[in-house]
């Protein structure tokens, strides 16, 4: 049971990190003066959101590498699973 909880921890971290990265990216570098949620509403029908989502997977993969190197294999497995879910989502948006 303890190992399953570590996978869930990695899954939760792996989903929240790209969301945080998208929010920071849109707030800092997007040229509009709108809140991040309004920008996502504008970008949703187009391909640009898929590209931003693909960009947000890289910090998740870096986190997976860090967990793997520190011998936290179950947390790395959960983070990698979250990265694969996000990758499948961005394939449908491209």
N, C-alpha and C positions, 0 to 999 in steps of 0.2 A: 504494500500500500504506500510505503514511503517513496518508492521509486516512481510510482504513478504521479504522486503529488509533485515531484521534481519536474516531470514532463509538463505538467500543467503550469507550473511556475515559468518554465521556459516558453510555453505557448503564450501565456499572458504577456510576458515581457516582449516576446517577438511580435505580438500584434500592437502593443502600445508604443514601442519605439518608432516604427514607421509613421504612425499617426502623429506623434510628437515631432518627428522630422518634417513631415509635410506642413504642419502648422507653423513651425519656425521658418521653413523655407518660404511659405507664402507671405508671412508677416514681414520678413526681412527683404526679400528679393523680388517679389511680384510688383510690377509698376503701378498697380491700382491702389487707391486709398480705401478699399473696402475691407471688411472683416474677412477672415479666412473662410468662414462658412459660406458667405456670399460668393466668394471667388470659386469655391468648389461647385456651387450651384451653377455658375456660369460656364465652368469648364466641363461639366459632366457629360453633355452630349458629344463632345469632341474627343480627339485623340490626345490632347494636351494633358488631360488628367491621367491617362494611361502612362504617359511618359514620366510624369511627376511621381506616380506610384512606382514605376520601375526604378526611378532614382532613389526612392525611399527604401528600397530593399537592401541597398548596399550597407547602411549602418547595421541592419539586422544580420547580414552575413558576417560583418566584422564582429558583432557580438557573439555569434555562433563560434567563430574562430577563437575568440578569447575564452569562452566557456570550454571549448575543446582542449585548449592548451593548459587550462587549469584543472584538468581531469574531472570536470563536471559534465560527464557525457550525457546524462539524462536531461539536464537543462539545455545543453546544446542540441539535443534531439528535438526538444519542444520548440526551440527558436528556429531550427531549420524547417520544421513542419510549418510554422507560421510563415516563414519566407516563401515556402512552396505554395501555400494558399494565396499569398499576395501576388506571387508570380503568375499563377493561373488567372487571377482576377485581372491583372494588367494585360495578359495576352488577349482576353476578350475585349478590352478597351482599345487595343491598338488596331 
